[in-house]
Amino acid sequence: MATTAKTSSRAVAAAVADARLEGIELHPDAISILDQLDAGHIDSDTAGRELLARHGITAPAGHPFA
């Protein structure tokens, strides 16, 4: 199991733990986005756009993230 950087809250730590229970190891970039969202530095739409962009995914026309 990979280690992660210290998270900013129990909520982010719980999200990481839940993902691990499902067999998913979140990338540090994704955890960073969760930390920013939890701290109120970005909103959920920005978080979604950043996650898609980091994976090279373009939302289809008409999608809220497009």
C-alpha positions as CSV (number, residue, x, y, z in Angstrom):
1,M,0.0,0.0,0.0
2,A,1.4,3.4,-1.0
3,T,1.7,6.2,1.5
4,T,0.1,9.6,1.1
5,A,1.1,13.0,2.2
6,K,-0.6,14.3,5.3
7,T,-4.2,15.3,4.5
8,S,-5.8,18.5,5.7
9,S,-8.8,16.8,7.4
10,R,-10.5,13.7,8.6
11,A,-12.9,14.0,5.7
12,V,-10.1,13.7,3.1
13,A,-8.4,10.9,5.1
14,A,-11.8,9.1,5.2
15,A,-12.2,9.5,1.4
16,V,-8.7,8.0,0.9
17,A,-9.4,5.1,3.2
18,D,-12.8,4.4,1.6
19,A,-11.1,4.3,-1.9
20,R,-8.5,1.9,-0.5
21,L,-11.3,-0.4,0.8
22,E,-12.6,-0.5,-2.7
23,G,-9.2,-1.4,-4.0
24,I,-8.4,2.0,-5.4
25,E,-5.2,3.9,-4.6
26,L,-5.8,7.6,-5.1
27,H,-2.9,9.4,-6.9
28,P,-1.3,12.1,-4.8
29,D,-2.6,14.7,-7.4
30,A,-6.1,13.6,-6.7
31,I,-5.6,13.8,-2.9
32,S,-4.2,17.3,-3.4
33,I,-7.3,18.3,-5.3
34,L,-9.4,16.9,-2.4
35,D,-7.3,18.8,0.1
36,Q,-7.9,22.0,-1.9
37,L,-11.6,21.4,-2.1
38,D,-11.9,20.6,1.6
39,A,-9.9,23.7,2.6
40,G,-12.3,25.8,0.5
41,H,-9.6,26.9,-2.0
42,I,-11.5,25.5,-5.0
43,D,-15.2,24.6,-5.6
44,S,-16.5,21.2,-6.6
45,D,-16.8,22.2,-10.3
46,T,-13.1,23.3,-10.4
47,A,-12.1,20.1,-8.6
48,G,-14.0,18.1,-11.3
49,R,-12.4,20.0,-14.1
50,E,-8.9,19.6,-12.6
51,L,-9.4,15.9,-12.2
52,L,-10.5,15.5,-15.8
53,A,-7.7,17.7,-17.1
54,R,-5.0,15.8,-15.2
55,H,-6.1,12.7,-17.0
56,G,-6.4,14.3,-20.4
57,I,-10.1,13.9,-20.5
58,T,-12.3,16.5,-22.3
59,A,-15.9,16.7,-21.2
60,P,-18.4,16.3,-24.0
61,A,-20.3,19.3,-25.3
62,G,-23.2,20.2,-23.1
63,H,-21.5,18.7,-20.0
64,P,-21.2,21.2,-17.1
65,F,-17.4,20.8,-17.1
66,A,-17.2,21.5,-20.9
